[in-house]
Amino acid sequence: MGHAKGYRSGTRYLFQKRFGTHGVIPLSRYYKVYKVGDIVDIKVDGAIHKGMPHKYYQGRTGRVYNVTQRAVGVVVNKRVGNRILPKRINVRIEHVQHSKCRDDFLRRMKRNEVLKKKAKAKGVRILLKRVPPGPRKGHFVSTKDNAAETVTPVPFEFLV
């Protein structure tokens, strides 16, 4: 017997809900506002079968291009062969959440604007780019109170 090739095949664990999250869906999920241009993550809720996207789109990030009463249209890039196609899918809002991918960027931009204003008031130049941490500072280890210890390997014993 061959394996099943249905629309939801192989989703036993992909669409399952986390422990302790079963039951009634919180109403706060329906109160969220989605606007055209928002970046959203597609996170399928296995308890709601209506408006569920294909398993390929689980965990993908896209941009909202259309908003209706109960659903949003999302543009998601899909790799097909050697090309990337922008796919337009309609997904109910239960299967969508706002993406946090730009939160760090926006937080950094706000902080940079504040730093720019302070630097301009002082009349100094400031570096706003992210700088990777370099190597740690070198230091000397004193042997005044620490006696040097020679480390040798333990001889091998063959146990029978």
N, C-alpha and C positions, 0 to 999 in steps of 0.2 A: 504494500500500500504506500502510495506517495504522500508527501506532506501537503497540508491544506494551503491553498493560495488565496484565501478570501481577503476581503477588505481590511479586516481586523486581525488577521493571522499574526501570531508572534507577539501579541500585545498583553499577554497574561500578566506580566510584571511591569510592562511599560506604562500601562494605564491604571495600575492599582493605586489606591490612596494610601498615604502614610498612616502608620499606627496612630490611633487616637483622633483621626480626622474624619472618620466615617459619620454618617448621619446627615442632618439638615445643613444645607449650605448657608453660611452667614449672609445676611442681607447687605452687609457692607460691600460685598462683591458686585452687587447690582447698582450701588450708588456711585461707583467710580465713574468719572467723566473722561471720555476718550474724544480727542479732537483730531482732525486731519493733520498729519505730520508727526503725530506722537510715535515714539519708538516703543514697541510692545514685544513681549516674549509670549510665545504660544506654549501654554502649559495645559495639557488636556486633563479635564476632570472626568474620570471614568464613570462617575455616577450620573452624568448628564449625557444622554446619547444624541440629543438634538444639536445640530450645528457643530458636531465634532469634526475636526479636521483629520486628514489622513495621517497615519502614524509617522510618515516621513517628516512632517512639520513639527512634531513634538520636540520642544526645546529650541526651536528656531526663533530668530529675532527678525522682525520686519517693521515696516512703517505703515501707519494707518492712512488709507487713501479714501475711505468711504465710511460713513457712520449712519446706521439705521437705528430703529427703535431697540432691537434686541441683539444686534450683531454689528460687527465692524469688518470692513474689507481691509485686508493686509497684503502688502507687497512683500514677498519673501523670495530671496534668490535661491534657485535650485540648480545644482550642477547636473547637466545631462550630457554625457559623453565628454567632449573637450570644451564645452561652452557653458556659460552660466546664464540661465534664463530667469527674468523677473516674473514670478508666478503671482497672480492675483487670486487670493482665496477669501471666502466669506466665512467668518468664524463667530459663533455666539460669544458674548462677553464673559460667560462662565469659563471659557477656555483661554482667556487672554489676561495678561497682567502687565502693568507698566514696567518697562525695563529699567534696571538700575545701572545700565552700562555708561550713562553720561553723568551720573551723580558726582563721581569723583572729579570729572572734568569741570563741571559747573561750579563745584565747591572751590576748586583751584582757581578758576577765573575770578570768582568773587574775592578770594583772598588776595590775588594778584592786584586787583583794582585798588583794594585798600592799601596794600604796600606801595603801589605806584603813587597814590595821593600823598602818603606820608613822606616818601622819598622826594617828591616834587616840592613839598613844603620845606624840607630841609635843604634842598638843592644838591642832592647827591644822586649818583647813578646806582642802580640796584639790579642784581641778576635775578630774573624771574624764572629762568629755565630750570627744569628738574635736573639735578646733578646726581649721578650714581655714586654710592658711597665708595670711596677709594680704599686703599689698603690701610690697615690699622697702624697707629704710630709705633715706632720701634722703642724698645726700652732695654735697660740692662738689668740682669738678675743678680742680686748680691749674694755671695756665698759666705758672707760674714757669719750669719746665724744659721744658714742652711748648708749643711755638709753635702758635698757632691755624692751621689749614689750611683753606683754602676749597676746597670740592669743587664742580666744575662738570661738566656733561655733555659727553661727547665729541661734536664736530660730526659730523653724518651725512654719509657719503660714498657716493655712488651708484657702484657698481663694475659695469662692463660686461664 
